[in-house]
Amino acid sequence: METALPLATWLPAEIYRLALVFCRISAALMLLPGFGEHAVPVRIRVLAGMAAALCIAPLAGPAVPVPGIWSIVFAVGMEVTTGTLLGTLSRLLLSAIQTAGQVIGQSIGLGNAFIFGMGNDSSAILGAALYAGGLAVLFTVEGHHTGLRALAESYAMVPLGAPPPLAGSAEAITAMAAQSFRLAIQFSMPFLALAMLFNLGMAGINRAMPAMPVFMIGAPALLLAGLQLMALTAPGIVSELLGAYADVFVLAR
């Protein structure tokens, strides 16, 4: 039961609670998909964190009198740690689609040493395209509400200013990293199979006709087949990624 505080004590206590909530929310927004992208200006992220903190602060528990300086430093550190943990969980999952893009680019020839693409690493083009499409669909279906709702519900698991459970945090990060690699391999498996079969076929042709320029003929054909396969599998990749993102914060419990 929340006790009544005099105004001279209540106002600093409310500001202190709001500041702690802002620390957790802003740390999470720096990593959450969509909110924590480099294209989003820092001022916009700070304003979004302040707006979310104002809405979530009443759910973070009762306001308590402002403690000493070392207790404040400890509480701020714990709030930043908790917010970083929640943001890292979602960022680890979204990195699966970028890892898959790297593998797919290498498989279909976009990462070949004789092929020049956009940027320093041409194999990252597909990963960036898939990631942008996943973010667009995520916000279209209001999936970003899942992350904000998880931030509001996190105070039931980790009270304001308290340290997150070390065992549960380590288990959640380990499980999310394993799931991220599993999804990356699952997304890129059709392209790995295509590359293996195609290279076996090219090896047989080169063995039968050594004078044929296999690379000049096979590389465009492999790229065309890979892009066609990408057009067929991209909707399923994005759908599977959104389904996994819906359960991302359950691992933290």
C-alpha positions, 0 to 999 in steps of 0.5 A: 500500500502506497503511503502518503508523502508530503509535497516536499518529499513527493515531488523529488520522489516522482522525479526520481522514479521517472528518471529511473524509468527513463534510464531503462526505457531509453537503454532499451530503445537504443537497441529495439528494432526500428527505434534503435536504427542509425537512421533514427536521429538521437533526439527522436529516440530521446523524445520517444524515451521520455514519452514512453517513460511518462506513460510507464512510470505509474506502472513501475511501482510506488514512488520512494524518497530519494536515497543517497548518491551511491544508491542512486548510482547503483539504481541507475546502473541496474536500470540501464542494465535491465533495459540493455538486456531487453533490447539485446534480446530483440536485437539478437533475434533480428540479427538472424536475418542479416546473418542469413543474408550474408550466407545467401549472398555467398551462396548465390554469387553476390559475395564472389571476389570477381563480382562488385556490388554496392558498398564494401561487402556486396553479400550484405545487400540481401541481408539489408533488404530482408531486414528493411522488409522485416522492419516494415512488416513489423511496424505494419502489423503493430509488432513494435507494441510487443517490445513496448508492452514488454518494457511496461511488464518488465517491472513485475519481473525486475522491480525498479532499481533492482538488479536483473537475475543473473542466471535467468539473464544468461539463460535468456541471452544464450537461448536467444543467440542459439535461436538466432543462429538456428533461424539464420541456417533455416532461412539460408538452407534452400540457397545452400542446397541450390548452390551445392547442386548448381556447383556439382552440375558445373563441376560435371560440365567442366569435367566433360568440356574443359574448354567451356568458361564455366564461371562466365556461364554459371555465375549469372545463371546461379545469380538468376536462380538465387534471386528467383528463389529469394522472391519465393522464400522472402515472404516465408522468411519475414513471416517466420521472423515475426512469429519468433519476435512475438515470443522473444521476451518470453525467454526473459521470464 
